[in-house]
Amino acid sequence: MLWFVGTGINGYRGLSLAALDVLKKCDVVYIERFTSALPGSDLQGLGSLLGKQVKPVQRWFVEDGREILESARSKEVALMTYGDPLIATTHSELRARAARNSIRTAVLHSASGIASIIGETGLHVYKFGRMVTMMSEPQSAISVYSTIFENLLAGSHTIILTEYSYDESKKEPFFLDPASAFRMLAEVERDQKHQIFSDDTFAVVASRVGMSDQRIVSGKVKSLMRADFGSGPHSVIITGALHFTEAEALAALAESLDKPSDNSQGIKRISTQMVERYTPKAKQAVQQMRDVIRQESDNAGKKGMYEVLDNAEYYIADAERFLRQGKFELAVLSIGYAEGLVDALRFQKGINPWELRS
């Protein structure tokens, strides 16, 4: 039998009576320390409470899972985790493997750290988009940036879980601090230029949620960069469109360094940016090409060329209409067709209307 047991967000003291009953009867109790920090005092306290040794394990041990599953074939085994046991995909995958191997499982759910972060800030749970994790590797910031972008297009908030790891050699945890996360996002912004992150971006930093020294701070990035949040774990929320009750909740529940602002205002899809950037250029190129053809003394083929330019203008008009209708892919295709027709004449005439100026 394999039990998945959540501790909740308040350490071993937050265990339910049902969880204590199960853990006391288990032959083997593992507790993973990769989804969140596990203080040594909690490990000692848990061992004293249960009257047995609790084995802390790392990610690789749970991902491998063979020892856990083999023990669970003939013994009562528990895997304990911070928060809710099935939030982490590693645990869900292990449970599925157990089921495929005819090993019975049961889950004792508990308070989720993610739900608790949302609740503690006073933000509305249905206003959140896809969640993402920020690691210390620079490449990680690109996917985080893209997730924020997609969420802001929908006016949604983004939870960023920052990296936590435990260094067995040093016997100490590592927490990615919020300032580092902000610097990495600023670097991606300089490269991507979607105008979704700046010093004026409004954000919320939630540190050590569920612990006695919990701290929730909101403000603009330039203000948060100067704050000392202490030890982790930390989570960052990049807010989207805030309901007025969310703004009021933040003012009441968080340390507010700045007034809330709507980060989603002015955010445009990449396709929208492309059409808006290329449409004026395409219109100018069509007009430039008309002027060139009009000035030629040879009238042969002029009618056909004008028809090509007419079609290019129809495609430009289609692109603008599709953009208004929210048909973004069709808008991009239409402006591409228009440019293709102009380029066909450009190659035929040997001139570049994209470079001409009126």
N, C-alpha and C positions, 0 to 999 in steps of 0.2 A: 504494500500500500504506500502510495506517495502522496503526502499532504503538501499543498502550497499554502503557506501561512503568511499573511501580511501583518507587519507590526504597526501599521499606521504611521503617523508623522511625529509621534511623541516618544519614540524610543520604546524600550521593552516595557516601560510602565503603562504604555497605552494598549497592551495586549488585552483582548477580550477574555472573559472567563472560558468561553468555548475553546479559544486558541490555547489557553493554559492547560486545559484538560487534555487536549490532543497532544501537545508537546510533552507533557509529563509521561504519557504512555508510549511515546515513540522510542524505538531502540536507537535510532540515529537522528541527530538534529544538525542540519547544516544551516549556516546563515551566510548569504552572499554579501559581499562588500564592494560591489562595483556599481550598483545603481545609485547609491548614496553613501555618505560617510558613516562609519560605525565606530564610535569612540570606544576605547579600551574599557572604560568604566561601564558602558552598556553591555559589553560582552561578559564582563565579570559579574555584573548584576543579574544578567539573564541566566548565567550558569548557576548562581546561588539560588535564584528563584525556582529553577527547574530541578535543582539537585543533581545535575549531570553535566558532562562536558558538551559544549556547543562548538562545532567545528566551523570556523570562518573559511570561506572559499572565494576564489577569484573567478573572473569571467570565464577563463579558459576551462575551468573545472566544470562549470555549469553547461557551457557550450558543448564540451566533450560528452558529458552526461552519463558515460558508461558506468562509472562506479555508483552513481546515484541510482540508476535504473536497476543495476544488478542487485544492489542491496534491497531495493523496494520489491523485488520478486518474492522475498521470503521474510522481510522485516517491515516494521512500521517506520517509515522514513519521512522526515519533514524538511522542506526547504523554506527557510524564512527569508523574507525580503522587506526592505523599507517600503512603506506605502502600501498600495494594493499589489498582490503578487502577480497579477496578469497584465499589468501595464507594460512591463518589459517584454519585448518580443522573444527574448531568449527563454524566458520562463514558459511562454505559450508554446514555443516550439518543443521544449522538453516535455510538456504535458501531452502534446500530440504524439510524440515518440513513444511515451509510456502507453498511451491508448493503443497505438499500432502493435505494441508488444504485449498486449493483454495484461498490462499492469494497472490495477485500479488506482484512481486518483480522486482527490477531493480538494476543494478550495475553500479557504476561510478568508473571505475578503475583508478589507479594512480601508480606512481613509486613504484616498489617493493624494500624493503630494501635489500632483498637477491640479486636481480639483481644489485643493486647499489653497494653492497659490492664487487661483482665480477668485475664490471666495474671500480671501484675506484682503485683496485689493478693492473689492467692491465692484469689479467689472462684471458684465453680464456674460454668462457662460456661452450663450448662443451667438455672441458677437465674435467669437474666436475662430480663426481659420486654421490651416494646417500648422502643426507644431514642428519644431526643428531643433537640432542640437548643434551647438557651436563648439568645435574642437580647437585646439591650439595650432593645428596645421593651417597655414594660410588658405589652402584649397577649400577647407571647410567653409570659409566665409562666403564663398561664391554661391553655394547652395543655400546658405542662410539668407543672403541678399535676395536671391531669386524668389525664395519663399515669402519674404516680406513684401516684395513687389507684387506677387500674385495675390496675396491677402489684401494689400492696400487697394488694389483694383476693385475688390469687392467691399471695401470699407471695413475689413475685418482686422482684429488684433492678432498679433503673432507672439506666441510664447517661445522664447529661446532658452533651452536648457543648456547651461554652460558645462564644460567638461569637468568631470571629477574622475580621479584615478588614485589608486593606492600604491605607493612605492614600497614593495616588500623589503627591499634592501635598506631603505632609510627608515622604514616603519612609520611613515607619515603620509598624509593625504595631500594631493595636489588639487587645487581649485582654480579654474580659469576666472580671473577677476573681470568685473564688468568693463572697466576701462580698457582692458586688452581687447575685449569683444567689440567695443565701440571703435577702437583704432583700426581693427581689421575690416569692419564694415565701411569705414571711411575710405580705406585703401581701395576696396572694390568699387565704391561709388566713383572714385577718380577715374577708374578704368571703364566702368559700364555707363556712367553718366545718365542714369534713368531718373535722377533727381528725387530719390526716395529717402536719402539719408544725409544729414548735415548736422552741424552744431546746434541747429534749432529744432531738430527732431525731438518730439516729446516721447518719453519712455518711462517705464516703471522698473525699478530694481527690487526684487524680493530676495532677501538673504535669510538663511537659516529658518525657514518657515516651520513652525511647530516646536522650535526650541525656545528656551527661556529668554534668549537675547535676539529674538526675531526682529527684523527691521524691514519696513517697506518704505521706499523713497521714490517720489516721482518728480519729474522736471525735464528740462531740456538737456540734451546730451552735454552741452558745454558746462552746465552746472553739475551734472552727475559725474563728469570726468574729474571734478575737483573733490568729490566726496570720498571718504574712507568707509568702505562697507564691512571691513573686518574679514574674518574667515568665512569660507563658504559653508554649504553650497549656495550658489547664487543663481537666480533666474532673471531674465530680462524680458520685458513685454514692450514691444513696439505697438503702440495703440493705433487704431484706425479712426473711424468716425465715432466719436464718443456721444452717447446719449447723455442728456443733461443730468440724469440720476447717477450715471457713472462718474461724471465730473464732480458731482457733489460728494459721492462716496470717497473718491480719491482725496478730496480736500479734508474730509473728516477722518479717514482711516490711515492715510499715509503722511509721511513728512513731505510736504509740498514745497519744492524749491522754486517752481515756476507754475504759472497757470496752464491748465491743459490746452492743447491745440489739436486740430484735426490734421493728422499726417496724410490723410488720403486725398485732401484737396489738391487738384491740379495733377494728380497721377494719371498718366496716359499709357495705354497699351503700346507695345513696340510697333504693332501694325498701324496704330493711329499716328504715332510719331513719324513713321515712314511716309504715310500718305500725306500728312500735313507738310512734311519737309519737301517731298518730291513734286507735289501738285503744282505749286507756283513755278518751279523750275520747268516742269513739262509744258505748262501754258506758255511760258516765255520762249521755250525752244520751238514750239509750234508756230508762234508768231514770227520768230526770227526766220524760220524756214519759209514761211509764206512770203516774207519780204524779199528773201533771196530769189525765190522762184519768180516773183512778180517783176523783179528788175532784169530778169534775163530777156534777151531779145528773141531767142528761139522759143516759139510757142509750142513746139512739138512735145507732147507728153505732159503739158502743164495741167490739163484737165485731170488726168489720172493722179498726178501728184497732189493736187488740191483735194481730191477725193480721199486719198490716204490721210492727209492732214485733218480732213473733216472727221474721219473715223477715229483718229487720235483724240480729237476734242470730245467725241461721244464717249470714249473710254474714260477720259478725265472726268467728265460729268457723272459717269457711272460710279467712278471711285468716290466722288464726293457724296453721291446719294447713298451708296452702300455704307459709307462711314456714318452718315446720319442715322441709318437704319440699324446700326450695330452689326452689320455683316462685314466684319473686319477682314476676313480672308479674301472675300470677293473684292473688297476695296483695294487690297494690295495687288491682287491679280489684275484688276482693271488698270491701275496706274502702270503696272509692268507692261501690259499690252500697248498702252499709249506710248510709252518710251520705246518699245520695240518697233513700232511703226515709224517713229521719228528717226530712230537709228537706221532703219532700212533706207530711208531717203538720204540720211547723212552719208552712208557708204556709197550710194549711187551718185550723189552730187560732189562727194569729196570735200565736204565742209562739215564743221562741228558746231551746230547751233547751240549746244550746251555751253560753249565757251564765248559765244558772241554776246555783245552787250549793246543795247539800244541807245 
